[in-house]
Amino acid sequence: MLNFAIETARDAGQLLLEKFGCGIAVHKKGDINLVTEADLASEELIIECIKSHYPKHSILAEESGNAVVIGGENTWKWIIDPLDGTTNFAHGYPCFCVTLALEHAGEIVVGVTFDPTRNEVFAAERGRGASLNNKPIRVSPTEQLGDALLVTGFPYDFKKREDFARHLTQFLINSRGVRRDGSAAIDMAYVACGRFDGFWEEGLNPWDMAAGVLLIEEAGGQVSYYDGSKFSIYQPPILATNGLIHSQMAAVLK
């Protein structure tokens, strides 16, 4: 199933790359939330691949801007984001990806994030570690928040979130730096491979986080809610770190 997920993500990513920078149609599904022809074409490709190979599996997808479960039964469920970083894609900014995860009986067992612009495949299988282009990856060894490079994203309704600006300001002051690249799936993959030390974000959807959670856990990191309690992809917000700075970040977010 991991190899299938990798190949499917690669095929969808190649489709995105072919459409990137070609002036494709962009539509709004919210005030600033976009969907493009590329999202829909990539999603159609992924869904057809899953239906062909695993017809009894269900699929959680953001079809045409709405979260839907397609077919099958929920013991096995694919959770897909055919284009994470749509706003970047629409503006020609090369930071976007395809991300897929497979959930079995409520547990994420396979996760893949493919960045087609860098030809990077991040992959993980429950209990078998995480990899980048078939080479094992581990989270960073950074032990102090002051030495950490962090990453976050801005929820579409961040103006309504009272603590958002406070959290961002505190991390800017107390870390080495904070980045915001516009793709939560890539952000989490970068935590898994040690490029970032920690990640936090509000307002995400299951398909944004599912593969990234498994990548980070299998790479030796830690994922939780802001208070350190057990995390579910179906209920943000998320705190994900190398584990060593987890309590320090949680103290800021409390």
VOGU-3710 file (C-alpha; in Angstrom, 3 decimals, decimal comma):
1> mlnfaietar> 0,000/0,000/0,000  2,906/2,374/0,661  4,285/1,842/-2,849  0,833/2,422/-4,290  0,531/5,691/-2,338  3,948/6,831/-3,538  3,217/6,092/-7,181  -0,220/7,713/-7,003  1,201/10,832/-5,366  3,936/10,993/-8,013
11> dagqlllekf> 1,410/10,722/-10,840  -0,770/13,450/-9,338  2,255/15,630/-8,664  3,410/15,304/-12,254  -0,033/16,430/-13,384  0,250/19,490/-11,125  3,704/20,281/-12,449  2,439/20,181/-16,031  -0,289/22,677/-15,162  1,889/24,916/-12,973
21> gcgiavhkkg> 2,360/28,397/-14,407  -0,022/27,766/-17,301  -2,695/30,315/-16,366  -5,322/27,796/-15,276  -8,727/28,872/-13,981  -8,975/29,808/-10,301  -12,220/29,882/-8,302  -13,051/31,015/-4,786  -14,556/28,649/-2,223  -14,321/31,293/0,514
31> dinlvteadl> -13,172/34,881/0,921  -9,510/33,937/0,393  -9,703/30,144/0,014  -9,099/29,061/-3,578  -9,622/26,005/-5,754  -8,118/25,545/-9,220  -8,617/23,247/-12,167  -5,425/21,542/-11,048  -6,929/20,658/-7,636  -9,873/19,003/-9,317
41> aseeliieci> -7,844/17,164/-11,966  -5,390/15,858/-9,371  -8,219/14,764/-7,094  -9,959/12,940/-9,937  -6,745/11,088/-10,790  -6,154/10,023/-7,173  -9,739/8,910/-6,593  -9,799/6,852/-9,777  -6,509/5,171/-8,827  -7,822/4,256/-5,387
51> kshypkhsil> -11,138/2,998/-6,746  -9,279/0,874/-9,283  -6,839/-0,734/-6,837  -8,835/-0,696/-3,588  -12,547/-0,552/-4,509  -13,678/-1,449/-0,969  -11,769/1,417/0,655  -13,480/4,708/1,429  -11,954/8,073/0,543  -12,067/11,314/2,514
61> aeesgnavvi> -11,559/14,107/0,022  -12,079/17,836/-0,280  -14,116/17,357/-3,422  -14,919/20,701/-5,084  -14,340/22,447/-1,779  -16,545/20,207/0,346  -15,385/17,433/2,668  -16,945/14,180/1,510  -16,447/10,480/2,149  -16,597/8,567/-1,113
71> ggentwkwii> -17,711/4,940/-1,323  -16,372/1,872/0,427  -16,398/1,140/4,140  -14,564/2,994/6,862  -12,258/0,223/8,126  -9,829/1,390/5,440  -10,006/5,071/4,547  -7,778/7,129/2,277  -7,406/10,765/3,298  -6,250/12,884/0,385
81> dpldgttnfa> -5,265/16,425/-0,462  -4,644/16,601/-4,209  -3,033/20,048/-3,967  -1,888/21,421/-0,622  -0,760/24,995/-1,145  -3,379/26,028/-3,688  -2,862/29,766/-3,151  0,874/29,324/-3,760  0,136/27,300/-6,898  -2,302/29,897/-8,214
91> hgypcfcvtl> 0,263/32,666/-7,773  3,135/30,747/-9,309  4,952/30,278/-6,006  6,629/26,822/-6,129  5,667/25,524/-2,704  2,866/22,956/-2,990  2,420/19,204/-2,822  0,212/16,151/-3,063  -0,407/14,370/0,227  -2,105/11,027/0,890
101> alehageivv> -2,671/8,964/4,003  -4,338/5,648/4,722  -6,260/5,139/7,934  -7,039/1,636/9,221  -9,510/1,232/12,074  -8,910/4,812/13,172  -5,091/4,728/12,973  -2,953/6,307/10,250  -0,812/3,495/8,835  0,575/4,998/5,612
111> gvtfdptrne> 1,484/8,586/4,786  3,043/10,165/1,683  3,758/13,781/0,789  5,202/14,517/-2,649  6,686/17,894/-3,581  6,895/17,804/-7,387  8,911/21,019/-7,738  11,796/19,492/-5,757  11,087/15,855/-6,660  10,945/14,971/-2,960
121> vfaaergrga> 8,877/12,032/-1,717  8,357/11,894/2,042  6,928/8,516/3,040  6,107/6,636/6,219  4,561/3,342/7,233  3,410/2,654/10,790  6,205/0,936/12,705  8,677/1,047/9,809  10,079/4,571/10,006  10,009/7,552/7,661
131> slnnkpirvs> 12,018/8,359/4,563  12,840/11,048/2,024  13,442/9,644/-1,458  13,987/6,203/0,107  16,576/7,412/2,632  15,673/7,270/6,357  14,941/10,578/8,059  14,930/11,720/11,666  13,748/14,848/13,423  16,304/17,459/14,468
141> pteqlgdall> 18,451/17,271/17,636  17,656/20,873/18,675  17,050/21,012/22,436  16,289/24,676/23,116  13,476/26,818/21,750  15,923/29,693/21,374  17,904/27,637/18,845  14,860/26,381/16,959  13,573/27,251/13,499  9,786/27,050/13,616
151> vtgfpydfkk> 7,064/27,064/11,004  3,361/27,838/11,069  0,448/28,694/8,832  -2,207/31,372/8,979  -5,757/29,987/9,259  -8,182/31,613/6,847  -10,070/33,142/9,790  -6,986/34,204/11,762  -8,448/37,692/12,337  -11,100/36,070/14,539
161> redfarhltq> -8,600/34,040/16,593  -7,682/36,050/19,667  -4,511/34,133/20,541  -3,032/33,872/17,056  -1,038/37,118/17,076  0,152/36,531/20,641  1,457/33,057/19,844  3,199/34,254/16,691  4,814/37,170/18,481  6,051/35,032/21,354
171> flinsrgvrr> 7,624/32,505/19,011  9,247/35,250/16,957  10,781/36,627/20,145  11,783/33,307/21,710  13,017/31,234/18,747  15,704/31,570/16,096  13,050/32,269/13,500  9,554/31,514/12,214  8,649/30,687/8,630  5,300/30,613/6,865
181> dgsaaidmay> 5,329/28,863/3,478  1,652/28,135/2,879  1,615/24,321/2,806  1,010/22,549/6,094  1,846/19,163/4,589  5,281/20,354/3,479  5,809/22,116/6,818  5,196/18,864/8,679  7,379/16,856/6,298  10,178/19,334/7,000
191> vacgrfdgfw> 9,767/18,794/10,740  10,080/15,067/10,114  13,353/15,441/8,232  14,839/18,018/10,605  14,634/21,140/8,448  12,232/22,644/10,970  12,223/21,939/14,692  8,586/22,670/15,459  5,212/23,456/13,887  1,917/24,744/15,209
201> eeglnpwdma> -1,289/25,724/13,465  -5,007/26,203/13,982  -7,902/25,563/11,622  -6,443/22,705/9,585  -8,381/19,829/8,040  -7,657/16,084/8,335  -6,215/15,909/4,807  -3,738/18,691/5,645  -2,282/16,781/8,589  -2,794/13,022/8,215
211> agvllieeag> 0,392/12,102/6,356  2,465/14,646/8,272  1,463/13,260/11,660  2,693/9,793/10,708  5,879/11,170/9,125  6,793/13,050/12,295  5,962/10,219/14,666  7,867/7,666/12,593  10,839/10,058/12,387  10,994/10,230/16,191
221> gqvsyydgsk> 9,026/13,417/16,793  5,970/14,237/18,863  2,469/15,399/17,923  -0,179/16,625/20,348  -2,664/19,342/21,113  -1,347/22,592/22,544  -1,752/21,238/26,080  0,207/18,084/25,302  -2,800/15,768/25,184  -3,339/13,055/22,560
231> fsiyqppila> -3,992/14,403/19,076  -6,635/13,556/16,478  -6,435/14,737/12,876  -10,173/15,432/13,035  -9,869/18,169/15,645  -7,169/20,889/15,379  -5,125/22,761/16,582  -1,857/20,855/16,251  1,565/21,070/17,854  4,256/18,960/16,185
241> tnglihsqma> 7,943/19,018/17,111  11,160/17,049/17,332  10,007/16,105/20,835  12,892/17,897/22,532  11,304/21,358/22,391  7,728/20,130/22,694  7,135/21,217/26,275  8,776/24,588/25,612  6,453/25,288/22,694  3,451/24,024/24,665
251> avlk> 4,316/26,503/27,434  4,010/29,375/24,937  0,741/28,042/23,542  -0,972/27,439/26,876
//
